[in-house]
């Protein structure tokens, strides 16, 4: 049979028929050549061929059955490489294996000057390695690319580096356990690694290295360090007690590390891991590194002043890092008192003397200046005598009279209101007087604006007499963990209420991602764009200091966010803010779709909090103190205040006109 017209073939692979691409008769071999595609990646396969002769005068015969063949796709394994630097030459050694047969082993070598050679490695049965010796008279770093190929043309590669230079010795002793690694600077190829825990004596090829030091809680990266000769005690490390050092104002002190390197280097980067004590950090934005650039290892003293550095914070790994170029320094990682953040943290020692930006100057009664905290009642010497008591019924609505305590003089209050209603004719006269007054003090406009801006800035700061303490005890949000904040809140006494009466309290929390986008927490209408906060509400007795813990679960995707807090108190649905600012950087480790707020009273106050009498902001006294022309400014302030009260009263009256009159006398909780 020598023609495809007289033969019919079926081919099966692992029980499945495969398509025959081509079948021809090879006259020289007197046999049929069959071409098929093998659709498999298995190593072992079962092949079966069935043949029928045409025109069917013979039955089907099995030509081949259970023919097992290998479709090799497995790469050879490079088990080990070695480079032995000898006199002007280097022995390259490679150990490799394969499931079939290794066909070739090659080493492509790149010299320090950039030239390269290809060296074939031959098998040495006595050592079990593929080997070759190359000429290496040049000093410097050599790159070797090992290439191993098997009989099926499967190829595996590996790149190694070796250095040709003189041998040096590094020796000494350390009391701390340290792991040291030496890297080729350009490629970060690790030349050598060893651990020190006591005495050591190690050999190394001379040259430039990047060095990594790793010890408990601290890591050093030393860049471009030159090691050209043997060194005794090339590195000194110490962890002195933090308590023996006098530092600038700090809240918490976490870690200390002193180092000294005798080799030259370009810079060092220090990483401080605070993941094990992150719950002690009150505000990550206040983390600082205090640096002493002249530390005595023998005496364990700092012979210079500490300088303060702001570290970079990795919120995911909870590590702080700084870069230095000093060869001898002592570092203390702590949470500092930040002068200039608008909060007088007196509980940690911040005062007017060491931080006048945050802490107001103590008032001195009798110096002729009506200062912050002084009034006509507690210091008439500076602020003047208080006005005489008002007489209800004389037809004149005087300073201490309102629509509630003297409707005969001030008129009936609007529904639910507490202000004074002024007639339209009286308003017109007052506006005319204001116009005349303003035209006569044009030269004072700039002073007024500057003082007003200063007052406004004070209002936006956190009022430390109300928010006595604010501590973030958990910065992470996950399925099991919530963002947790602890407070000591002194509820302010509001007008018309007495100490001990309940007032509503409200916390608002906004969340801004790293692209400065505020993430809406829902609960509002369909108007866009809008960013509604997560709200926590409760009640507290006026003038009481209450410890409270808030756990919040904002609806956020995984990532890092800034958390902005605003605290408000409201007896009559007109919320008064006592501080709005960024209080923390938080990390969301798992997506959270469902919002939640949990509040509970803490059984005892947060540690470190001392109840101090709250100071009230005296706006009038503050403005009078800032301007020389005292009488003019007092008149202007009173007139401007009158206009503001008038406009608010009219608008409020129109809004509340439909409310029943009897609600006027009720407290908020009775309503």
C-alpha positions, 0 to 999 in steps of 0.5 A: 500500500503506497497511496493515501487512497488505499488507507484510512487512519484514526489517531487518539490521544489519551482517549480523544481523537485528534485531527490529522493535519497531513499524511503523505507516503515517503517513498525512500522510507516506504512508510507514511508520514503523519503530522498531528498537533498535540493539544496537551501539556502533560508530560506522559501521554497515551497514543493510539493509531487505528488503520483501515485498508480500502476498499474495506476488504480488510478489517480495522487493525491497531497499528500502535497502542499505549505508546507513551511519549514525553512532551517536556515543558519543565525548565531545568533547575539551577541549584547553586552557583559559586564564584571563587576569586583567585589570583587574576582569575575566577572559578565559576561553578554551577550545579543544575538538574533536569527531568530529562537531559541538560544539553548546555550550560553557559556563563555570560560574563560582563566585566567592570569596563563593560566588555563581555565574554561567553564561557561554556561550562563543562561537567566535572564528575568529581565535584558534581558542578559545571565549571570554567575558569575566566580571567579577572585581572580587572578590579571591580564588580562582575555580572554573570548570567548563567544559562542552562538548556535541556534537550527539549530546548527549555531554558533557565537563567540566573544572574549573580554578581561577584567583586574582585578586590582585596579582602578586608576584615570587619571585627568588634563586638555589640551588646545588641542583636543586629542583622547586617547585609551588604548590597551592590549599590546600583543593583541591590544585589546582596554580597554578604549577610551575617548576624552580630550578637556579641563579638564578630570577625567577618571578611569582605571584599573592599569597595562601595556598599549599601548597608542595611542594619536591622534590630528590634524596632529600628532599621538603618539604610546606609547608602554608598558606604566606602569600605577600603580597609579592615576596620575594628568596631566599624559600627556602634549602637546603643539604646539608652534609657529615654528618661535620662534626657531632658527634652522639649515638651513631649506627650509620650516617649517611645524609642531611643537609638544611638549610632556611630559609623566610622566609614564614609557614606552619602546618607542614612535613612532610619525607620522606627516601627511603632506598630507594637505601641500605636495604641499609645499614640494620641495624634500621629501628626504630632510624632517627632524625632529628636536628634542629638548630634554629639552623643557620648557612648561611654558616658551616655550623655548628649553633648549638644542641644536636641533638634526636632525633625518631622518624620515621614509616616507610613500609615499602612506599615506604621513606620516613621522614617527620617534621613540623616547625613551625620555619622554620630547621632542619638535619636529619640522617637516621641509624640511632641507638644506642637507649639502653633497648633492653636491648642494650649496643652497645659496638661503637658506643660505648655504655657504662655512662657514657652508657647505664646502662640497657643497659650493666652497671656495670664491677665493682670488686673490693675495694669490698665488693660482689659485683658482676656478673662477680665470683665467689669465684674472681676476687674473694674480697675481695667474694664470699668464699672458695670452699668447700673441695674436696669429698671423695668417699666421705664420704657427703655430696653436697657442692657440687661433687659430682654423680651423675656424679663421685661416685655414692658420695655423690650416688647413681646418675644417672637415665638420661641425666641429670646431676643429683643424686637425693635420698631422699624422707626427705631431701626431706621434711626440706629442705621442712620447713626451707624452710617454717620459713625462709620463715615467718621472712622474710615481710618480705623477700617484696617485695624477693625478688619485685622482684629475681627480676623483674629477673633474669627480664627480663635472661634475656629480653634478647639475650645480647650475649656470645653473639649478638655481632652481628645484622644484617638485610641484606635486609628484603624477601621476593619471588620473587627475594629472601629475608629475610637475616640475618648473625650473629657467634655465640660458642658458649657452653661448656656443663656437661660439654663442653669448648672445641672440642666441637660443640654444636647451635645453633637459631634460631627465627623468628616472624612477626606481621602488622599485626593482631598475629596470629602466622602459623603456619609449619607442621610441627606437629600438628593442635592449634589455635590454634598458631603454629609458628616457622620453624627454622634449625639447625646445629652449632658448636664451643664457645667459637668465634665463627662468622660465619654468614648465614641466608636464610629464606623464610617462608610469608606473604602480601603485607604488612608483618610484625614478625619475632621471633627466638630463639636457643638452644643445647642439648647434651642436648635441653634448649634454653637461650635466649640472647635472644628479641625483635623484630629487624626489620620486614619487607615481603613484596612477593609471596605466598610459599607454600613455606617455606625456610631456607638457612644458610652460613658467611661467609668473614670476620666481619661488619664492626665486630665485636670478639671480647670475652670473654663475661661470665657472669651470676652470679645468686647474687651479683646477689641478694645485692647487692640485699638487705641481709640477706645471710646470710638471702638466701643460705640462701633461694636455696640452699633454693629451688634445692634444691627445684627441682633435686629436682623436676626430677630426679624428673620427668626420672628417670621420663621416661628410665627406659626408656633404656639405661644406657650412653647416660648417658656418651655425648655428644649427637653420639655418640647 
